[in-house]
């Protein structure tokens, strides 16, 4: 999924996974998902191309294309934060070229 909208420093776009009754994070599973990065196809389960995003409390797994499939990719993004996320079984966990600050917490 490509995220291209723009938030602001005061009002970032928040993508927040709410834990279930078992306390587990929601899972984005890339098994069988095409992540080639060719044309409009993203190279990650969540590809941030916008501004001021906070991605929080999610699990990303099985993001693979045989080379560089990522759980989360910053592609020319501006001020993105990934917080309290779990990224496993991917070619690459995080990938990118954030234009300002990419923050990874917990």
Secondary structure, 3 states (H helix, E strand, C coil): CEECCECCCCCCEEEECCCCCCCCCEEEECCCCCCCCCCCCCCEEEEECCEEEEEECEEEECCCCCCCCEEEEEECCEEEEEECCEEECCCEEEEEECCCCEEEEC
